[in-house]
């Protein structure tokens, strides 16, 4: 008797479970529940890491193209720069690699990482005042950070760079995509960035790698291990890194290299701010036709160090700040809230 009662109880529970499952699937079918939530594997966010060319490319149908893209990012001067064997392949005008800014081949958080970047394009950019593609974003890097010229979009090189970025953007958890995006924000000091204060920070934390003259250090292969921060082989004055706020955000999460991270920065916001001013106080290549940037001038970042601007603040204040008064003017007069 007890056995029969137990069997009936189990049968009822089984029927109830099946009914609940069918009910849930039914709601998923008509759109009340996301079906992927029913069957998706749980991602271990704590231990999740970006893909690695060395370990994760085996068997991929685009492995060779992706690897070529990785090589371009890490050996840019040899493949698309001054050291390229064929003159027509010398698109970059300096000796930086793409990973001079996009650290660890674009996989380090807080350094303009490529992780998830392909998922954000096409996107509107004020610098061109239009919706642009990821290939067009690469154009901007080539003309500014690399102080060179655009690579034709039909070329194998662009296709390889895009393949690498797209590969790093596949299957990225939403939380991780947000974490890797862009640079870390800083609390802007309400004073002008001071190159003299920055010099002391530079001498203590940066000089051992980038040298007293800011010209960096090369390895045995002739490529920079620590890139030049000013001078003929650094980024030109049209690059985003020539803006004090952008440079400070990058520095905060990443410098000194191998010591600082997004979670555990070494420098304070104020130190990063002042050392960014010091680095950008030196001469560097000049981009041609900078006045054509930001066709809609009111969209220009307040820290853009070259005019024209729609406001009446000085070139000195646009370069070094304080930036809060400029931001306040844009919000009051034009209804535009700016953070950099």
SEKE-937417 format. One record per residue (C-alpha): x negated, y negated, z negated. Coordinates in steps of 0.2 Angstrom, whole numbers, padded with zeros to 4 digits, always signed. Example, Ala and Ser with C-alpha at 12.3 -4.5 7.8 and 13.67 -1.06 7.14 Angstrom:
2
-0062+0022-0039
-0068+0005-0036
This chain:
340
+0000+0000+0000
-0014-0012-0005
-0023-0008+0011
-0008-0012+0022
-0005-0028+0013
-0023-0033+0016
-0022-0028+0034
-0007-0039+0036
-0015-0054+0028
-0030-0053+0039
-0019-0051+0054
-0010-0067+0049
-0026-0076+0047
-0033-0071+0063
-0017-0076+0072
-0018-0093+0063
-0036-0095+0068
-0032-0091+0087
-0017-0103+0086
-0028-0117+0079
-0041-0114+0092
-0028-0115+0106
-0020-0130+0099
-0037-0139+0098
-0042-0134+0116
-0025-0140+0122
-0028-0157+0114
-0045-0158+0122
-0037-0154+0139
-0025-0168+0138
-0038-0180+0133
-0036-0182+0114
-0052-0173+0110
-0069-0174+0119
-0071-0156+0125
-0090-0158+0123
-0088-0159+0105
-0081-0141+0104
-0095-0132+0112
-0110-0144+0112
-0126-0138+0103
-0130-0148+0088
-0146-0159+0091
-0159-0160+0077
-0161-0179+0077
-0174-0179+0064
-0186-0168+0074
-0181-0174+0091
-0196-0180+0102
-0197-0186+0120
-0202-0175+0134
-0220-0171+0136
-0228-0169+0153
-0241-0156+0146
-0228-0145+0139
-0211-0148+0146
-0213-0149+0165
-0215-0130+0169
-0202-0124+0181
-0195-0141+0185
-0190-0144+0203
-0197-0161+0203
-0213-0157+0193
-0226-0163+0205
-0217-0180+0208
-0214-0182+0189
-0232-0178+0186
-0238-0191+0199
-0227-0204+0191
-0235-0200+0174
-0253-0202+0183
-0248-0219+0190
-0243-0225+0173
-0259-0219+0164
-0272-0221+0178
-0264-0237+0187
-0281-0245+0192
-0286-0229+0201
-0270-0226+0210
-0262-0242+0213
-0275-0255+0207
-0292-0262+0210
-0301-0245+0210
-0289-0237+0223
-0299-0230+0237
-0288-0237+0251
-0286-0256+0250
-0268-0256+0255
-0264-0246+0239
-0271-0260+0228
-0255-0267+0222
-0260-0271+0205
-0272-0286+0203
-0279-0282+0186
-0286-0267+0177
-0272-0264+0165
-0262-0247+0166
-0243-0247+0164
-0246-0239+0147
-0256-0254+0141
-0239-0261+0136
-0228-0246+0137
-0239-0236+0125
-0242-0217+0126
-0235-0216+0144
-0219-0225+0139
-0214-0213+0125
-0219-0223+0109
-0204-0232+0101
-0205-0251+0099
-0216-0253+0114
-0204-0255+0129
-0202-0236+0130
-0196-0227+0145
-0186-0216+0135
-0168-0219+0141
-0172-0234+0151
-0165-0226+0168
-0148-0225+0159
-0148-0244+0157
-0149-0248+0176
-0143-0256+0186
-0142-0271+0174
-0141-0290+0175
-0157-0299+0172
-0158-0318+0170
-0175-0319+0177
-0168-0315+0194
-0150-0320+0190
-0142-0305+0197
-0139-0286+0194
-0155-0277+0198
-0161-0259+0200
-0175-0250+0190
-0186-0251+0205
-0183-0270+0205
-0188-0271+0187
-0204-0262+0192
-0207-0276+0204
-0207-0288+0190
-0220-0279+0181
-0231-0277+0196
-0230-0296+0199
-0233-0302+0181
-0240-0289+0169
-0251-0281+0183
-0254-0298+0191
-0251-0290+0208
-0238-0287+0221
-0222-0277+0224
-0224-0258+0229
-0212-0254+0244
-0197-0246+0237
-0197-0232+0250
-0215-0227+0245
-0219-0211+0236
-0227-0221+0222
-0211-0229+0217
-0201-0213+0219
-0214-0205+0208
-0213-0218+0194
-0194-0218+0195
-0194-0199+0194
-0205-0200+0178
-0193-0213+0170
-0178-0203+0175
-0185-0187+0168
-0189-0196+0151
-0171-0202+0151
-0162-0185+0153
-0153-0178+0138
-0158-0192+0126
-0146-0192+0111
-0137-0209+0110
-0145-0213+0093
-0162-0210+0099
-0160-0220+0115
-0155-0235+0104
-0170-0232+0093
-0183-0231+0108
-0176-0246+0117
-0186-0262+0119
-0196-0270+0104
-0193-0272+0086
-0185-0288+0081
-0194-0300+0069
-0188-0313+0057
-0195-0329+0065
-0204-0341+0054
-0197-0358+0054
-0213-0366+0059
-0224-0367+0075
-0234-0352+0078
-0252-0357+0074
-0267-0350+0084
-0279-0355+0070
-0270-0344+0058
-0268-0331+0071
-0287-0331+0074
-0290-0325+0056
-0277-0311+0059
-0285-0306+0075
-0303-0305+0067
-0297-0294+0053
-0285-0282+0063
-0288-0284+0082
-0306-0288+0086
-0314-0271+0082
-0304-0264+0097
-0301-0279+0109
-0317-0287+0105
-0321-0305+0100
-0319-0311+0118
-0302-0303+0120
-0309-0293+0135
-0306-0276+0128
-0316-0260+0129
-0318-0247+0143
-0320-0228+0142
-0333-0218+0152
-0320-0216+0166
-0321-0235+0169
-0303-0238+0163
-0298-0248+0148
-0296-0239+0131
-0292-0255+0123
-0285-0267+0136
-0290-0286+0139
-0278-0298+0130
-0284-0313+0140
-0295-0317+0155
-0295-0311+0173
-0290-0293+0170
-0275-0297+0158
-0257-0301+0162
-0253-0317+0170
-0244-0332+0163
-0227-0326+0170
-0227-0310+0160
-0215-0307+0146
-0230-0304+0135
-0235-0322+0137
-0220-0327+0127
-0225-0329+0109
-0209-0321+0102
-0210-0306+0114
-0228-0303+0110
-0225-0304+0091
-0211-0291+0092
-0223-0279+0102
-0237-0282+0090
-0227-0280+0074
-0222-0261+0079
-0238-0256+0087
-0254-0265+0081
-0267-0261+0075
-0265-0246+0087
-0263-0229+0078
-0260-0237+0062
-0244-0247+0065
-0227-0239+0069
-0210-0245+0071
-0206-0238+0054
-0222-0243+0045
-0229-0259+0053
-0246-0266+0046
-0243-0284+0050
-0230-0295+0043
-0218-0304+0054
-0228-0320+0051
-0245-0312+0055
-0238-0305+0071
-0231-0322+0076
-0247-0332+0073
-0258-0319+0081
-0247-0319+0096
-0250-0337+0098
-0269-0335+0096
-0269-0322+0110
-0258-0333+0121
-0269-0348+0118
-0282-0342+0130
-0284-0344+0149
-0276-0330+0160
-0271-0328+0178
-0257-0340+0184
-0242-0332+0193
-0238-0341+0209
-0221-0350+0210
-0216-0348+0192
-0203-0362+0194
-0192-0350+0204
-0190-0339+0189
-0173-0340+0181
-0163-0348+0195
-0150-0352+0182
-0161-0362+0170
-0150-0362+0155
-0153-0343+0154
-0172-0345+0152
-0179-0339+0135
-0183-0353+0124
-0201-0346+0122
-0204-0347+0140
-0220-0357+0141
-0218-0365+0158
-0204-0376+0165
-0193-0382+0171
-0180-0381+0157
-0163-0389+0155
-0167-0396+0138
-0179-0410+0133
-0190-0400+0121
-0209-0401+0125
-0219-0388+0134
-0229-0386+0117
-0214-0382+0107
-0207-0370+0121
-0224-0361+0119
-0227-0361+0101
-0211-0366+0092
-0203-0369+0080
-0190-0361+0091
-0175-0363+0079
-0171-0381+0085
-0171-0376+0103
-0160-0361+0099
-0148-0372+0090
-0147-0385+0104
-0142-0371+0116
-0129-0365+0105
-0122-0382+0101
-0123-0390+0118
-0121-0375+0130
-0112-0362+0119
-0127-0350+0122
-0134-0340+0108
-0152-0335+0110
-0164-0325+0100
-0180-0327+0110
